[in-house]
Every structure is written in C-alpha cells, then in structure tokens.
Amino acid sequence: MWFASYKEVRRMVGIQALIATTYILYFSLIGVTIITFALIIALVVIISKQK
C-alpha cells in the first residue's frame, strides 16, 4: 500500500490552496468588472437625463 509522505501532502495542500485562491481572484475580478460597467452605465443615464 502506498502512503504519501508529509512533503507530498504539504505540496498537494499548497497546490489546492493556490487553485482555490486563483478561482476566488478570477471570479472577484469578473464581479468587480460587471459592477464597474453597471455603475458607468448608470452614471451615463443620470448625466444624460440632467441635460
């Protein structure tokens, strides 16, 4: 039976943490981009109504 060494386990946990962090950053970037475009559109609508 094969058992992973502590070094391999730490490497696997580190890689999983890195992947999870990458996912969080990627989807956060998408969310911030969507919010930014929505705010820009709202500002354009508000400014165009004032004139």
JOTA-V95419 format. One record per helix or strand. SS is the DSSP state (H for helix, E for strand). FROM is the first residue (numbers start at 0). TO is the last residue. Records with the same first field share a line. If there is no record, write none. Layout:
# JOTA-V95419
SS = FROM-TO + FROM-TO
This chain:
# JOTA-V95419
H = 5-49
